[in-house]
Amino acid sequence: MIITKNSPFTSQEISKLSEEFETYIKTVIDINTRVCSAGANRHFENEQILLEKGSKQSDLWGGGIDLEAKAIDNNSMINIRPSEENNSNEIQDPEIRKKFEEVTRYFFEELFK
């Protein structure tokens, strides 16, 4: 199940988001407008939803959260952007990575209480 919103996910929503992979939730976050689309099988599905809602490609970054380890990663094929000097599936810019992780913690604050 895919849920897209601009406020933190509830425990019930996190449970629904984990249906695809059980212990992992894929996320794409607009780090500028602080909107998160989560729960897809592939990041591009979340990315497409946010683009349709008006997000700019340059503001969208993908990753996910490991529910067992409560660990955030910033690994997604949508992050490969040679034109923006991101030649890896990992977010390479430290400031963008920091913002992505900060916003992820906001959306999944239920896990970090």
RODREN-522339 format. One record per residue (C-alpha): residue in three letters; x, y, z. Coordinates in steps of 0.5 Angstrom, whole numbers. Layout:
% residues N
<bati rest="Ala" x="X" y="Y" z="Z"/>
...
END
This chain:
% residues 113
<bati rest="Met" x="0" y="0" z="0"/>
<bati rest="Ile" x="3" y="7" z="-2"/>
<bati rest="Ile" x="1" y="13" z="3"/>
<bati rest="Thr" x="3" y="20" z="1"/>
<bati rest="Lys" x="3" y="25" z="6"/>
<bati rest="Asn" x="6" y="31" z="9"/>
<bati rest="Ser" x="5" y="29" z="17"/>
<bati rest="Pro" x="8" y="24" z="21"/>
<bati rest="Phe" x="6" y="17" z="19"/>
<bati rest="Thr" x="1" y="13" z="25"/>
<bati rest="Ser" x="3" y="7" z="28"/>
<bati rest="Gln" x="-3" y="4" z="24"/>
<bati rest="Glu" x="0" y="7" z="17"/>
<bati rest="Ile" x="7" y="4" z="18"/>
<bati rest="Ser" x="4" y="-3" z="19"/>
<bati rest="Lys" x="0" y="-2" z="12"/>
<bati rest="Leu" x="7" y="1" z="9"/>
<bati rest="Ser" x="11" y="-5" z="11"/>
<bati rest="Glu" x="6" y="-10" z="8"/>
<bati rest="Glu" x="10" y="-10" z="1"/>
<bati rest="Phe" x="17" y="-12" z="5"/>
<bati rest="Glu" x="15" y="-13" z="12"/>
<bati rest="Thr" x="21" y="-11" z="15"/>
<bati rest="Tyr" x="23" y="-5" z="10"/>
<bati rest="Ile" x="19" y="1" z="7"/>
<bati rest="Lys" x="21" y="4" z="1"/>
<bati rest="Thr" x="21" y="12" z="1"/>
<bati rest="Val" x="21" y="18" z="-3"/>
<bati rest="Ile" x="22" y="25" z="0"/>
<bati rest="Asp" x="21" y="32" z="-3"/>
<bati rest="Ile" x="26" y="35" z="2"/>
<bati rest="Asn" x="24" y="42" z="0"/>
<bati rest="Thr" x="16" y="41" z="1"/>
<bati rest="Arg" x="17" y="36" z="6"/>
<bati rest="Val" x="12" y="31" z="3"/>
<bati rest="Cys" x="13" y="23" z="3"/>
<bati rest="Ser" x="11" y="18" z="-1"/>
<bati rest="Ala" x="12" y="11" z="2"/>
<bati rest="Gly" x="10" y="4" z="1"/>
<bati rest="Ala" x="12" y="2" z="-6"/>
<bati rest="Asn" x="15" y="-4" z="-9"/>
<bati rest="Arg" x="20" y="1" z="-13"/>
<bati rest="His" x="22" y="8" z="-11"/>
<bati rest="Phe" x="20" y="10" z="-18"/>
<bati rest="Glu" x="13" y="9" z="-16"/>
<bati rest="Asn" x="13" y="14" z="-10"/>
<bati rest="Glu" x="17" y="19" z="-15"/>
<bati rest="Gln" x="12" y="19" z="-20"/>
<bati rest="Ile" x="6" y="20" z="-15"/>
<bati rest="Leu" x="10" y="26" z="-12"/>
<bati rest="Leu" x="12" y="29" z="-19"/>
<bati rest="Glu" x="4" y="29" z="-21"/>
<bati rest="Lys" x="3" y="33" z="-15"/>
<bati rest="Gly" x="8" y="38" z="-17"/>
<bati rest="Ser" x="15" y="36" z="-14"/>
<bati rest="Lys" x="21" y="38" z="-17"/>
<bati rest="Gln" x="25" y="32" z="-19"/>
<bati rest="Ser" x="31" y="36" z="-16"/>
<bati rest="Asp" x="28" y="36" z="-9"/>
<bati rest="Leu" x="26" y="28" z="-9"/>
<bati rest="Trp" x="31" y="23" z="-6"/>
<bati rest="Gly" x="30" y="16" z="-5"/>
<bati rest="Gly" x="31" y="11" z="1"/>
<bati rest="Gly" x="28" y="7" z="6"/>
<bati rest="Ile" x="27" y="5" z="13"/>
<bati rest="Asp" x="29" y="-2" z="16"/>
<bati rest="Leu" x="24" y="-3" z="21"/>
<bati rest="Glu" x="28" y="-8" z="25"/>
<bati rest="Ala" x="34" y="-4" z="26"/>
<bati rest="Lys" x="30" y="2" z="26"/>
<bati rest="Ala" x="36" y="5" z="21"/>
<bati rest="Ile" x="35" y="10" z="15"/>
<bati rest="Asp" x="38" y="9" z="9"/>
<bati rest="Asn" x="39" y="13" z="3"/>
<bati rest="Asn" x="40" y="8" z="-3"/>
<bati rest="Ser" x="35" y="8" z="-9"/>
<bati rest="Met" x="36" y="8" z="-17"/>
<bati rest="Ile" x="32" y="15" z="-17"/>
<bati rest="Asn" x="38" y="18" z="-14"/>
<bati rest="Ile" x="43" y="17" z="-19"/>
<bati rest="Arg" x="43" y="24" z="-23"/>
<bati rest="Pro" x="50" y="25" z="-26"/>
<bati rest="Ser" x="47" y="32" z="-28"/>
<bati rest="Glu" x="47" y="34" z="-21"/>
<bati rest="Glu" x="53" y="30" z="-19"/>
<bati rest="Asn" x="50" y="24" z="-16"/>
<bati rest="Asn" x="53" y="19" z="-19"/>
<bati rest="Ser" x="51" y="13" z="-14"/>
<bati rest="Asn" x="45" y="10" z="-12"/>
<bati rest="Glu" x="47" y="13" z="-5"/>
<bati rest="Ile" x="46" y="21" z="-3"/>
<bati rest="Gln" x="53" y="23" z="-4"/>
<bati rest="Asp" x="52" y="31" z="-2"/>
<bati rest="Pro" x="52" y="31" z="6"/>
<bati rest="Glu" x="47" y="37" z="7"/>
<bati rest="Ile" x="42" y="33" z="2"/>
<bati rest="Arg" x="43" y="26" z="6"/>
<bati rest="Lys" x="43" y="30" z="13"/>
<bati rest="Lys" x="36" y="33" z="11"/>
<bati rest="Phe" x="33" y="27" z="8"/>
<bati rest="Glu" x="35" y="23" z="14"/>
<bati rest="Glu" x="32" y="29" z="18"/>
<bati rest="Val" x="25" y="29" z="14"/>
<bati rest="Thr" x="25" y="21" z="15"/>
<bati rest="Arg" x="26" y="21" z="22"/>
<bati rest="Tyr" x="20" y="26" z="22"/>
<bati rest="Phe" x="15" y="22" z="18"/>
<bati rest="Phe" x="17" y="16" z="22"/>
<bati rest="Glu" x="18" y="19" z="29"/>
<bati rest="Glu" x="13" y="13" z="32"/>
<bati rest="Leu" x="19" y="9" z="31"/>
<bati rest="Phe" x="24" y="13" z="34"/>
<bati rest="Lys" x="20" y="15" z="41"/>
END
